[in-house]
Amino acid sequence: MIQRLALILVFSSLITACGKAPASLEPVSLTAAQTKLFEQSCKNCHAMPGNPAPQAGDMTAWAPRVEKGLDTLVKNAITGINQMPAGGMCLTCTPQDFEALIRHMAAPAATQQGN
């Protein structure tokens, strides 16, 4: 009886997990300065279809990255990862800027203003 109950709990947990929405970050509105940073640095790769970088607003491309957590994404932006150079070519971005820019790019395209 206990084994059956345990199996039922395990299977119901698996079924529930299958129906979960993909990971997401709370979108933010960029400041004027952060919008300028996006235009000068991020946009060169993250708004260029055909570039292997996850495109701004493409939640499918961002989902596996977002699942790693915002702290990891910020660290990767600062130190570089794969083809992304350290700092993402943004010499003046602070960790707070990277966080806002990542949240902005990982948000659905419909929530992005002017970018």
N, C-alpha and C positions, 0 to 999 in steps of 0.2 A: 504494500500500500504506500509506504513512504517513498519507495523507488518510483512508483507511478507518479506520485505528486511531484517529485523532483524532476522527472522527465517532462511533465506538463509545464512546469515553471520554466525550464530551459527552453522548450520549444516556443512557448508564448513570448519569451524574451527575444528569441531570434526573429520571430514573425514581427514583433513590434519594432525591432531595430531595422528591419527591411523597409518599413514604411516611413522612416524618419526623413525629414527634409534635409537637403545638403547643408553642410556647415556654412555659416555666413557671418559677416562682421557687420556691426551697426554702421550704416553709411554716415558720412559727415559732410558738412558743407566746408569747402576749402576757403581759407582766407584769401584775400587778393594776392598776398605774397606767395602763398602755397599754389595758387592757380598759376602764377608766373613760373614757379619752380616746375610744375607739371608741364607747362608749355615749353620750357627750356631744356628739360632733362627727360622726364618720364615719357613724354609723348613720342620721342624719337624711336622708342622700341615698343611701347605699350599701346600705341595708336597707329601702328603700321601693319595692316594685315599681311600675312605671309612671314612675318618675323616670329621666331619661336617663343618670344616672350608672351606671357598671358596678356591678352588684349583687355584694355579697360572696358568694364561692363560685361565681360564674358564670364558669367558665373560658373559655367561648366569648366573652363580652363582654370579658374581660380579655386574651385572647390577643394581639390586635393592639397593645395598649398594652404588654404585657410584652415583645413583640418589639423595642420601642424601647429597652429596657434599664432597669434599676432606677434608674440615675443620672438618666435623663430623667424617669422617673415621680416621683422625689423632688423634682426641680427643679420639675416642673409642679405638684405638690402645694403647694410653698412659694410659687411665684409666681402660681399660678392658671392655669387653662386652660379655654377654652370657657365653660361656665356655672359652673364650679367657682371660687369666690373664692379669693384668695390665702390660703394656710394652711388651706384647707378648713374655715374657721370654728373652727379649733383654735388658740387664741392661745398655748398653752403647749407645743405639740408641738415637739420638737427634730428635726433631720434624722434622728437614729437612731429616734425614735418614728415618723416618717413611713415610714421604711424597713420597720420591723416591721409597722406597720399595713397598708401596701401588700402586703407578703408574706402577711399574714393574709387580707386580702380577696381576693387573687388565687389563693389556694389553693382546692382543691375543697371544696365545702360539707361533705363528710363529715369533713374534718380540722378544721373550726372547732368550738371548744368553747363552747357556750353563747351564741353570737352569731349 
